[in-house]
Amino acid sequence: MPNPSRLRAAALTATVVLLSATLAGCGGDSKDEDPTAQKLSWKDCPAPSEAEGGGAAPSPLANGTKWQCATMKAPLDWSKPKGDTIGLALVRAKASGDKSKRIGSLVFNFGGPGGSGVTTLPAFGEDYATLRTRYDLVSFDPRGVGRSAGVECESDSQLDQYFQQDATPDTAAERTELLANTKEFNAACEKHSKKMLPQVRTTDAARDMDLMRQVLGDDKLHYFGISYGTELGGVYAHLFPKHVGRAVFDAVVDPTQNSEQGSLGQAEGFQLALDNFADDCTSKTTDCPIGDTAQDVKDRIAKLLKSLDSKPIPGIFPRQLTQTAATNGIAQALYSKDFWEYLTEGLEQAYSGDGKVLMALSDSMNGRSENGEYSNITAANIAINCADDKPRYTAADVERKLPEFRAASPLFGDFLAWGMVSCTDWAVPGAADHPDVSAAGSAPILVVGNTGDPATPYEGARKMVDALGKGVAVELTYKGQGHGAYDSKNKCVQSAVNGYLLNGKVPAAGTVCS
């Protein structure tokens, strides 16, 4: 089951909704023509596919600008550039300012891996209105995601069962069931998407972005990467350092860690976020409805989760809120301080036997819409991570590491440790222990770390700066909460990012915003 260790950045659009394609082109045309010479046919965007999360077609921006969509052809296998092609779904909003001052396209990746950029960029488009004065805003569904030859695994009904299982086994029987369900899920991925599984590595997506740069008509790739998008951006900079334009990495993945180290770091990160949430609730002038002290808040949450392990409560009919779903929902709410109020409400209701809010949060993490359809974020997330990450962990490995994970987080430790078995029976070998992001010769890259980030802990920003190489990256620190910094609306952060992307002004190294 996906959990925060696999979902490096969860798009929050679905949470807002809940609380208030097929392999298109895969194995298709074989073309001798130069893919960089293709012309994109931009049209009004259709409604998102089920794989992208469903819903209505994106609404125009405040000034009336419509979102446009197109499909770019890319090689299925980059080692055979004249072989079969796949279609990659793109979205854009054209620059709003003086055409003579237009810089080019600003390409976004919002993370995951597995999140649909075609749906996420329009959902948050107004947040980037300032950047749109000089850039066309562009995003895409990376290969294996959404409409871009999306990986398929289990059906909606099978996924409902998959997410109801116990992700933190306490007995031999529960452990056997978890491993069997994981093996069954992975086999379904191979059955339905065998041809795509070897082709969804981050290096492949980086090559797609360089093709995109050329097709969009830009000499340099101007880029805004968030969470896993920073890893993708780092890999791009390594492969194409001379093609890097103005780039920003926000909510930074530590590129030096293997998957185990990343999971352990997230255990610490989510525990820190939970501590901050509990402190915030109990420090307000009004009574905190879920505990008298910060420790009381955490103790009550632990007691709730222990109770749900044996006695689930009603969630969203006909499903019940299990220990796994509740933990998943709590983690999702910790991605943004804006959602702490939902977490408070969800916990208060759960203590009274109503699990709807926590289940809605969990559904958002898992990509489940209100009508019971799932996006392919889980399938794509696991496929990309397993294609990238070389280590394969057994149940014995997890049990050996459990004390360390529990010390990092009494609440999330088991959950994140057992997530490491996701790739154990994967059909495709992983590429490396960790990505290579060394990028000597690259233009400056602005790296923004958030001290309270649960999913990509702050320390990863410094590791990214060092790994990119001397003279490449400039680090900016935001003393805040939630996943990422720019969308916190902090004026200091936004001024620094906008100043670089719009005017080429690199902030002083070590700048701190609070």
C-alpha positions, 0 to 999 in steps of 0.5 A, spaced: 500 500 500 502 506 498 504 510 504 508 517 505 515 513 504 513 511 497 508 518 496 514 523 496 509 528 495 501 528 495 497 532 490 492 536 495 487 537 490 483 531 491 483 533 499 480 539 498 474 536 493 473 530 498 472 535 504 468 541 502 489 512 460 490 507 459 496 505 455 495 510 450 500 510 444 504 505 448 508 500 443 505 504 437 508 508 431 515 507 429 518 513 426 524 515 423 523 522 423 526 527 428 522 527 434 525 534 436 521 537 429 514 535 431 509 540 432 504 540 438 497 541 437 494 545 443 487 545 444 482 546 450 483 541 455 478 535 456 476 533 463 481 529 466 481 521 465 480 516 471 488 515 471 489 522 472 484 523 478 477 524 474 473 531 475 471 537 470 475 540 465 480 545 468 476 552 469 480 558 465 484 563 470 482 569 473 484 573 467 480 568 462 486 565 460 484 558 458 488 551 459 491 548 453 493 541 452 497 537 447 500 530 446 508 530 445 511 523 442 517 520 445 521 514 444 518 508 448 525 506 450 530 511 450 536 506 448 532 505 441 530 512 439 527 510 433 523 505 435 516 505 438 513 511 441 508 513 447 504 520 447 506 524 453 500 529 456 502 536 456 498 542 459 500 550 459 497 557 460 500 562 456 504 568 458 500 574 460 505 579 460 508 583 454 510 578 449 517 582 448 519 580 455 517 573 455 522 568 457 520 562 455 516 556 458 517 554 465 516 547 466 513 544 473 513 537 476 509 537 482 512 530 485 510 523 487 512 520 483 506 519 480 502 525 480 499 528 474 501 535 472 496 536 467 491 536 473 495 539 478 498 545 475 491 548 473 488 546 480 494 551 483 495 555 477 493 562 480 499 561 485 503 562 480 500 568 476 506 572 478 511 567 474 506 567 468 507 574 467 514 572 463 513 564 462 508 560 459 506 555 465 507 548 463 506 541 466 505 534 464 504 527 466 510 523 466 511 517 463 507 511 466 503 517 469 495 519 468 494 519 460 502 518 459 502 511 457 499 510 465 501 504 468 495 499 470 495 494 476 489 492 480 482 494 479 478 499 483 475 494 487 481 490 488 484 497 490 479 498 495 481 491 498 488 492 498 488 499 502 484 495 507 489 490 509 493 491 515 500 495 513 503 494 520 503 486 521 503 484 528 503 477 527 506 471 523 499 471 519 498 478 518 505 478 515 504 473 511 498 476 508 501 483 507 507 480 503 502 475 499 498 482 497 504 486 495 506 480 491 499 479 488 499 487 486 506 487 483 504 481 479 498 485 476 502 491 474 507 486 470 501 483 467 497 489 465 503 494 464 509 489 462 512 493 456 512 500 460 515 497 467 522 498 464 521 504 461 519 509 467 525 510 470 527 518 472 532 518 467 527 516 462 523 522 464 529 527 464 530 525 457 523 526 456 524 533 459 529 535 454 525 533 448 520 537 451 524 543 452 526 543 444 519 541 442 517 548 446 522 552 442 527 553 448 534 553 448 534 552 456 530 548 460 527 553 465 524 549 471 520 548 478 521 542 481 517 540 488 519 534 492 520 528 487 520 533 482 527 536 485 530 529 484 527 529 477 530 536 476 537 534 479 537 528 474 536 532 468 541 537 471 546 531 471 544 529 464 544 536 461 548 541 465 549 545 459 541 545 458 539 548 465 536 555 465 533 558 471 531 552 476 528 552 483 528 546 487 522 546 493 521 541 498 528 537 496 529 530 496 536 528 499 539 525 493 544 521 497 540 516 501 537 509 499 530 507 499 531 505 507 534 511 509 529 515 505 524 512 509 527 513 516 528 520 514 521 521 513 519 517 519 523 523 523 520 528 519 512 526 520 514 525 527 516 532 527 510 535 523 506 531 528 509 534 534 508 541 531 501 539 530 500 537 537 504 543 540 500 548 535 493 545 537 494 545 545 498 552 545 492 556 542 487 560 547 481 556 546 481 549 548 484 544 544 479 539 543 483 533 542 488 533 548 490 537 554 497 537 552 501 536 546 503 529 549 496 528 551 494 529 543 499 524 541 498 519 546 490 519 544 492 518 537 496 512 539 491 509 543 486 510 537 490 507 532 491 501 537 484 500 538 483 501 530 488 495 529 483 490 532 476 494 532 475 499 526 470 504 526 465 506 520 468 510 515 465 512 508 460 507 507 461 501 506 468 501 508 471 502 515 476 506 518 482 501 519 489 503 523 492 503 516 487 508 513 487 512 519 495 513 519 495 514 512 490 520 513 494 523 519 500 523 514 496 526 509 494 532 513 501 533 515 503 535 508 500 542 509 498 546 515 492 548 512 489 541 513 491 541 520 484 543 522 481 537 518 486 533 522 483 536 528 476 535 526 477 528 523 481 525 530 475 529 534 470 525 530 474 518 530 474 519 538 466 519 537 466 513 532 466 516 526 471 515 521 469 519 515 474 525 515 480 521 516 478 516 511 477 522 506 484 524 507 487 517 506 483 516 500 486 523 497 493 520 499 491 513 495 488 517 489 481 515 490 475 519 488 468 520 491 465 515 486 470 510 488 475 510 482 482 511 483 487 515 479 493 511 477 498 515 482 499 508 486 501 504 480 505 509 477 509 511 484 511 504 486 513 503 478 517 509 478 520 508 485 521 500 484 525 502 477 529 507 480 531 504 487 536 498 487 535 495 494 530 490 495 528 488 502 525 482 505 520 481 511 527 479 515 530 486 513 524 490 516 523 486 522 531 487 524 530 495 522 523 496 526 527 498 533 530 504 529 524 506 525 520 506 532 525 510 535 524 515 530 517 515 530 512 511 535 506 513 530 509 512 523 515 508 524 512 501 523 508 504 517 514 506 514 518 500 515 513 495 512 513 500 506 520 498 504 517 491 502 513 494 496 519 492 491 521 486 493 517 482 488 518 487 482 519 485 475 524 490 473 531 491 477 532 497 480 537 502 477 541 505 483 542 506 490 540 513 489 540 518 483 546 521 481 545 529 480 552 532 480 551 537 475 558 541 473 557 546 468 550 547 470 547 554 471 545 556 478 539 552 481 535 555 487 534 550 492 529 551 498 528 547 504 523 547 509 525 546 516 518 543 518 517 539 512 515 532 514 515 528 507 522 531 505 526 533 511 530 539 511 537 536 511 536 534 504 536 541 501 543 541 504 545 534 501 542 536 494 546 542 494 553 538 496 551 533 491 549 538 485 557 540 486 561 546 487 558 553 485 552 550 482 546 550 487 544 556 492 540 554 498 535 558 501 531 556 508 524 557 510 522 556 517 515 554 516 511 548 516 508 543 511 511 540 505 514 545 501 515 553 501 513 557 495 506 555 496 506 557 503 505 564 501 511 566 505 513 573 502 520 572 503 520 565 499 516 568 494 520 574 493 526 570 492 524 565 487 520 570 483 526 574 483 530 569 480 526 566 475 523 572 473 529 577 473 535 572 474 537 575 481 540 569 485 539 570 492 545 570 497 547 563 499 544 562 506 538 566 506 533 565 511 526 566 511 521 565 517 
